[in-house]
Amino acid sequence: MLVIDSHINTLAYSHIHLMNIIFDFGNVLVRWEPERVFLPYFDGDKARYWFFWRHVCDQQFRDRIDAGEDSRLVIHERQAVYPEYAEAIAMYMSRWDEALPGEMPGMYQLLQELKATPHIHLYGLTNWSMETFPQARAKFDVLQLIDHYVVSGDIGAVKPQPIIFNTLLNRYNLPVDQCIFIDDNPANIAGAERLGLRGILFKGADPLRADLAKEIKN
């Protein structure tokens, strides 16, 4: 059952319409904090860290790995462009697990409540390399609460590209009007909404619980 306000009331929605809730993983279910790896490497220099993150291991670099390209080749190419950052670039994969310090607060309990609520089904949609995702899923209990999911590295596309959303919808025969998509990235929310999904920008477990309660009542 979904706990609307644990201090006031607990409601079990036994007559709600079918609802499919699709979760992003990084910074929604598990914490992804690359600064934990790279800020100490750059001696706490935030300017150097942000230059590295925005221009060296930039979004294109990360998307290529998440989309399933061989990380060794992507890293080698980037090291050739930025040889002075060769060691730090390699750390993106060699120390990936250190950037995942734990689960997002309150999300394991919320997913347990949702799984126990009639007519609600949980799915996952994540930008993640298949080189590391299986280990992460085995490590974090909250990820194991999601039985059905699509991983970008498995299909060669990343959010917010339409193909990754459509792959999930088609694989599990999900009607768009019965789906809610939750992500911490506004661009991914916008991509989902362009396809007709309802989007919720993730701001924490408690705000999400309130947002979902409103959706369920409607």
Residue, then its C-alpha position, 0 to 999 in steps of 0.5 A: m500500500l502507498v503511505i500518503d502521510s504516515h502520521i495521519n493516514t494510510l490508504a490502500y488503493s484497491h480500485i485505482h486504474l492500472m498504472n505503470i511507474i517507470f523509474d530512472f536509476g541514477n540519482v533516483l534510486v541510487r546515488w551517483e556522485p562522480e565528484r566523490v572520485f574526481l574532486p579528491y583527485f584534483d585536490g579539491d579544485k572545483a574549477r579543474y573538476w568542472f572543466f574535466w567533467r564538462h569538457v574532457c569526460d563530457q556528456q558525449f563521452r558519457d553517452r557513448i559509454d552508456a550507449g554500449e560502446d566499448s569503454r576501452l576504445v572511448i577512453h583511448e580516443r579521449q586520452a589521445v585528445y587530452p593526454e594530460y588527463a589520461e589517468a583521470i579519464a581512465m578512472y571514469m571506468s576503473r573507479w566507477d563503483e566509488a561514485l555510487p555510495g548508496e541508495m537514495p534516501g527513502m526510495y527502497q521503502l517507497l518502492q516496497e509500498l508501490k509494489a504492495t499497491p494493487h494495480i501498480h507495476l514498476y519498471g526501470l529505464t536507465n542510461w547505464s553501461m552494461e559493463t557495470f550495470p549487472q554489478a550495480r544491480a547485484k549491489f543495491d537492493v533497491l534496484q532488485l525491486i525493479d523486475h522489468y527494465v531497459v538499459s541504454g547499454d543493451i540497446g545502443a541508445v540513451k535518454p532522451q532519444p525516443i527509441i529508448f522510451n519506445t523500446l520499453l513501451n513495446r517490450y512490455n506492452l505499456p499503453v502510454d496513457q497508463c505510464i508515469f516516468i520519473d527522472d532527475n534530468p529535466a531533458n529526459i522528462a521533456g523527452a518522455e512527455r513528447l511521447g505522451l508519458r506523464g513526467i515527474l521530476f524527481k526531487g526526493a522520496d517525500p515529494l515523489r510520494a506526494d506527487l504519486a498520491k495526486e496521480i493515483k487519486n486522479 
